Amino acid sequence: MTKPVGIGLVGAGAYGEFCLAAFSQMPEVSIAAVADVNHERAQQLADQYHARAYPNLEGLLNDADVEVVALNTPPNLHAPQGLAALNAGKHLFCEKPLALTVEDAQKLIDTANAKGLRLTVDYVMRQNPFWAFAASLAHSGVLGTLRHMDLANHAAGLSLPANHWFWNPALSGGIWIEHGVHFFDAFAWVAGGEGQILGSAAYQHGDGATDRVECLARYGDAAAHFYHGFDQSSQTEQTTVTLTFEQGYVTLREWVPTSIEVLTPVDDTLWSNLLPRTVEYTTLDDGRRLARAYAPEGKSVVYTRAIQDGMRQLAAAVRDPQASLTVTGEQGLASLRMAVATTSLASDK
Ligand SMILES: NC(=O)c1ccc[n+]([C@@H]2O[C@H](COP(=O)([O-])OP(=O)(O)OC[C@H]3O[C@@H](n4cnc5c(N)ncnc54)[C@H](O)[C@@H]3O)[C@@H](O)[C@H]2O)c1
């Protein structure tokens, strides 16, 4: 058996803790080190996983057992810390966004290539079975041409305190760069090519922070609309993605989808084999078939598996340079390009 790949996680915050729990269940990797400027926090999580704690990135980069850096710090640090990790000879599992600017994202890709290191972005949608089904269905052409894609992401922003880095565009890049990149990438996957931003708007709440954004885009001949509102609570949050084809509708629910619905008059023997997980069928009065596939294990399990799949692919690529990655730096860059374009379009107004 090959030696488990050593992970050094930098940024032991809320999501870092979730990722460590996911990595700790994987035989392909071992948690070697945890770093955080809040050293007590790093120590606490390092102790939990029998790893070494460091008060900064530099200490962790000098640890020979660290082969992959999992970068879980706020977005403005991804480029400088990612470059430092690559320059120290470490592979990179980067949280989204890859960087705040297209230029910095390109620099990360170029540095990884120049040094023969692997780099991936934690785009959990790319590892989600329901998004994978939506993409396969679109690519199969069985429902006809893709006409329209719509995202309504009503997120639990009310749980983020006013001084959280998320609300500061200098630290987060703003909603499009911090969060929207997931969906620009997922829509590009379904549509089979990069999109183009046509128009954008931003809405501010009382203290001037942008809490809602929307944009119009096109992916080839498919129209797209994205809306993110960080103005809901954990009790009222809801996310719906609707994909409209010539011959049917596909609906994904929750921001990390745990279900998908297909409504179409097309004979289900032509597409039901692509559906993941538990499936229920209903025949409507007009004869259309409604299929609903869902993950009864729920969001946390689906989310954890997606993180593990991304890390598993990177660990395999670290041991075998020929192994391919589902999420490449180029995909991180393409979606960031759209996020940067819509951010600057909205702020021009
Ligand atoms: N892929 C996903 O689904 C997903 C989900 C949530 C968050 N994220 C991303 O994960 C990252 C972290 O988000 P979070 O919600 O955990 O944030 P957080 O604020 O909870 O955690 C960030 C941690 O980084 C530490 N930190 C700050 N500066 C540092 C430095 N210079 N060196 C070392 N540590 C430093 C902080 O002390 C904190 O513990 C963000 O990039 C976010 O976009 C990704």
The ligand as a Gaussian input file, in Angstrom:
#p B3LYP/6-31G(d) Opt

LIG

0 1
 N      -15.671000      24.884000      -0.555000
 C      -16.658000      25.198000       0.275000
 O      -17.750000      24.642000       0.182000
 C      -16.414000      26.221000       1.370000
 C      -17.345000      26.394000       2.401000
 C      -17.075000      27.322000       3.404000
 C      -15.906000      28.073000       3.348000
 N      -15.033000      27.892000       2.317000
 C      -13.795000      28.696000       2.218000
 O      -12.926000      28.315000       3.285000
 C      -12.120000      29.424000       3.669000
 C      -12.243000      29.627000       5.186000
 O      -13.596000      29.931000       5.520000
 P      -14.128000      29.793000       7.029000
 O      -15.573000      30.015000       6.961000
 O      -13.596000      28.568000       7.650000
 O      -13.415000      31.077000       7.703000
 P      -13.031000      31.266000       9.237000
 O      -12.912000      32.742000       9.459000
 O      -13.943000      30.487000      10.108000
 O      -11.578000      30.605000       9.344000
 C      -10.415000      31.202000       8.825000
 C       -9.249000      30.835000       9.751000
 O       -8.036000      31.344000       9.169000
 C       -7.217000      31.832000      10.242000
 N       -6.231000      32.758000       9.695000
 C       -6.413000      34.057000       9.340000
 N       -5.248000      34.570000       8.874000
 C       -4.336000      33.566000       8.911000
 C       -2.966000      33.482000       8.538000
 N       -2.300000      34.530000       8.031000
 N       -2.329000      32.288000       8.702000
 C       -2.981000      31.219000       9.246000
 N       -4.276000      31.268000       9.631000
 C       -4.947000      32.415000       9.449000
 C       -8.198000      32.458000      11.203000
 O       -7.656000      32.620000      12.489000
 C       -9.364000      31.468000      11.147000
 O       -9.228000      30.459000      12.133000
 C      -12.604000      30.602000       2.829000
 O      -11.795000      30.755000       1.706000
 C      -14.000000      30.187000       2.382000
 O      -14.380000      30.780000       1.164000
 C      -15.260000      26.977000       1.355000

